[in-house]
C-alpha cells in the first residue's frame, strides 16, 4: 500500500463526509478476524484508500482525541495488512522460476513503478545523480522500491535494505538471489535502524519508508538518529502524508527534521498516496 493508488478519484470530498466514512471503515476493519489478504480485507482497504486520496482540505493535526485514536489505529491496521500482503506475494514469487520477471503479479506493482520514478526524479532535480551507495530503511518482505530503483534507475548503485523483521528479509533475499548481478548490489540486514551507527556514514542517500516509526515520537527519534550518523552532504528521502492520506500513513513535518536542510517537498494532488520530503545533512565548514 505504500505506493497504492486508486484511479478515477477527482471529486472533492468534505471533511465531514471523509471523517464519517473513515469512522465507518475503521469499525468494519476492527471487526475483521484477520488482516491476511482475502476478498473482504482487500475490499475494505481499497475503499479506505479510495476515500482518503480524494481532494480534501482536512488537517489531521486539528482532530479531537477520539479521532486521533482512530487515525492511529488505522495506520497500525494499514501497516499490518500491507506487511501480510507483501509477505504472501513475496513467498509466492520466491517459489517460481525467475521471480524478478514476475513482479507484475503483485497487484500494485505499477504504483510502485510510479512512486520510484517520482522519487528518482526528485533526486535528479536536486543534483543527486548516480549515488554509489543507498540505504532503504523499512524495506519489508517485498522491497519493490529498492528493486525498481536498482534495476531501472540506479544501475550501478549498491543497496542495503534494513528491516527489523528477519522473515521479511529472508523472503526478500530469495527473490533478489535469483539474479546474480542484482544480488551483488543488494544486501539485507535485520537491524533496528536506531542501533545502526557509524555505518550510516557510508551512504550517499537514505530512504525512510512511511511505516518506519508509526508514532510521532518514534519518527522524530529515528530522524534525529539519522541526522547524527549520516555523512555530511548525504541526502534523506522521507515518505509522509497530507490531508486524508494521513489516515493511512504518519505525517512528517519540516519541524520534525531538525538539523536537515530541506531541499524539496512534494504533496500529491492525484492518486499517489505518499508525500515525499527530500533533505540534506549540512556540510560543516
Steps between C-alpha positions, in 0.01 A plus 500: 500500500791737535462582136136401475290708265137495395412649164204716416478700824483865400197612703557718806372366830400697808674448833173382655433238233858372512493466878166319489633248244826455690313427824275250320788321329706496819213323672478238225876445495509473880250212484706295255626169632817530294681757288640236265419564134150388401204650318354668810830640626608621157164663440498692827853636460438587135195703605696666779774610263245607239343748741821616666664608173206715390583874505421625850620795704502308828787559743526192721707687761183689600287190556361433850653218710245232410564552127875509558464159666308366199766639267782336696308172500445516125869563434583188704241297310637626167853410599405146602285440193772634270759275660280191468419575136866547413599187693245288314614617158870494582472143627311400186750673270789331677360160399481563125775521237636847429296687761636838387330441164169452678488803730205624297290234672497725807172696485658840552824454307419782257447732794846429635640567154340845511615581854858384436514709182368801691759468775780446251396812310498702822854381571618583148335844510697574816836390367511149648628300204633143505544457877757231574323353801138523619328381817129421504357493852187287534536296181251229600445156348452636149755782453358629174635854530857377543465246221344747256757768576787251469380343176356804319652820637817440705665217311843544659385575855539268798196461726482400866147418616425523871200338667441382856311191375735211421228311311442802276869514418514124439223495239621822341851360474376193314347715228814709454723189510343385174701766315875484549567858393228646724600278793852640472365853552226437755528375858251455784562573865277412795564806712311771684625813326551686830758234585693564178765763564818578312398277207254771400794720401553273200178594320456780250123468530262354759133419439266491801182301434171648615422225751832520685419684821121496519476735797625857481755455778641188333526671162676801652741269685589322175546827312724633777707182491541523123599865532768406752662216306444573130793639304525874451337585169303174498136524395192356666176407322209492745151378414216682669130574452268799482125558517286187497806292417611557860241241607719245320855608586681713761561867432853639498524876538798720418522572874564129559818514290714716724854541371420413138484744210169445321555479125158403370147423619253320276132458589299301245179638359416189299477133590849473651472440874832605652647844535877513453745719692860528384759632745877527526728481800700824494870500425688669783770740391 
